[in-house]
Amino acid sequence: MKRPSGTKRPSLPEPIFFTDRDLGKIVPGALREGGLLVERYCDHFQEANVPDEEWLSFIARRGWIGLSHDSNIRRDTVAVRATLENGGKLFIIRGSLVARDLADLFLGALKSVRSIIARHHDEAFIAVVRRATARGGLVVSEARVLKTASRVSEGQEESFNPDED
C-alpha cells in the first residue's frame, strides 16, 4: 500500500457558481445538469436589476464564483474594484451564442476553469471563458485570467487591456 504524499494539497471544496441576471434560467439549469452547484441571480435579487458592484460584493462575501455574459463588467472600474477588493472571483463568458451554447462553452472549459480556481484560490480574479483555436484548427473552450488582485497591488494594472482576450 502506497503512503500518501506529504506534498499533496488538500482538495478545495466544490465551488458554487452564481449566474448573473443576463444568463437567465437556461444557463444555470444546464450547468446544474452538468454537475455544477449553481445559485441564480433571480433567487437572491428576484427580477430587480441591482448594480453589478452590489451582486459582485454579495457573492464575494459568500465565497461564490460569479458567471456573467456582460463583457462591460471588465471595463467598469467600480465593478472591477468591487470584485478585487472583496476577494471575488468572476468568469465572463464571451461569445454571441444562445443560452444553451453559453452553458456548453463554460462546461467545455471546466478543466481550465478549475485550474484557475485552484491556482488563485486565495486571491481575487477576473477571467474570461471563450472559444479559441487549438492546433490543427480545432475550436476549443478555454478560460484565461485577465486580472488579479496581486497584479493590481504590484502596480501591473496598466498592462491589463480590457479589450484583449
N, C-alpha and C positions, 0 to 999 in steps of 0.2 A: 504494500500500500504506500502510495506517494504522500509525502508530507506537504501541507500547504506552504506556499512560498510566503516568506515574510515581507516581500516587496509588493505583494498584491494589494491594491487599494480596495477598501470596502465599496460595494456597489452602491450607487446613488439610488434614492427612491424613484419609483416610476414617476415621470413628470406629468403634471396636469397642464394641459393646454387650454388657453382661454381664447375663444374665437371672437374677433371684433364684429361689430354690427354688420359691416359690409360683407361678411362671409355668410350671412343669412342662416338658414336652418339646414340646408342640404349639406354644406361642407362639414359642420360639426357631426351630423349623422353619419356621413361617410367615414369620417375619421374614427368615430366610435366603432363602426363596422370593421375598420382596420385594426382594432385592438387598442386604441389610444384612450386615455382618460381625458375627457373634454368638458369644460364649463362654457356655457354660451352667454354671450353678452345679454341677450334678452331675459335670461333667467335672473340676472342681477340688476339690470337697469331698465327692465321692461322694454318699451319701444322708445324711451327717452333718448335723445341724441346728446349725450354728455360730451364735454370736451375731451380730446384724446389724452391730455395730461391727467385728467381725472381717472379714467379707466386704467391707464398705464400705471399710475401710482397705486390704485386699488389692487391690481394683480401682483405688482411687485411686493407689496406688503404681505401677500399670501404665499409668495414663492411660486406663483403660477407663471407659465411661459406664454406670452402673447403671440397670437397669429393674426395678421391683418393682410388685406389686399390693397390697402391705401398707401401707395408709394409716397404721397405727400408727407406722411409722418416723418420720414427720414430727413426731410427738408425743414420741418417745423422745429425751430430751436427750443420752444417751450416743451414740446412732446419729447424731444431727444433728451433734454435736461431731466424731465420727469422720469424717464426710463433709467438713465445712467446714474442719477443722484440717489435714486431709491433702490438700486441694486436689481433693476428689472432686466428681463430677457425678452427679446422681441424678434420674431421672424416675419418678414414681409414677403408674401407670396407674389411673385411677379408673373405677368403674362395676361394677355387678353383671352381669357378662357371662360367657359361656362363653369358653374359651381362644381359639378362632379369632376371635371378635369383639373380644377384647382386642388381639390382634395387628393386626386391621384398624383398630381405633381408633388405635393407635400409628402405623401406616403412613399413615393418613389425616391425621395431624397432623405428618407428616415435614417439611413446609416450615417450620412454626413451631418444630419441634424443632431443625432445622439452624440456624435463625436464632438461637435461644437459645445453641446450642453456639458459633456464630461470635461472637456478642456477648459471651459470657462465657468465651471460650477460655482465658483466663489466670486465671480465678478459680473458686472452688468455688461450687456452687449446688445447690439442691433445687427441682425443678419438678414440676408435675402435668400429666398429659395426660388430657383429659376431653372429653365431648360438651358442646357449647354450642349455643345457638340463635342463628343469624345473622339478618340482615334477612330479612323475609318468612317467618319461622318455619322456615327450613331448619335442620336439625340438622347440625352440622359437628364435626369433631375439632379440638381446639386444645391447645396447650401454653402454660403460663404459669409464670413463675418465682415461687416462694414466698419463697425465702430465698437470700441470697448471703453470702459471707464478708465482703465490704466493708460490707454493711448492718450486720452484727453488729459489726465493728470500729469503725464510726461511731456505735455506740450506738443504732441504729434497731431493735434486736431487739424491743423492746416493741411496735412497730407490727405485728409479724408475728402473724397469727392462724392457728394450725394447722387450725382447723375451717373456715376460709373457703376456698372455691375457687369 
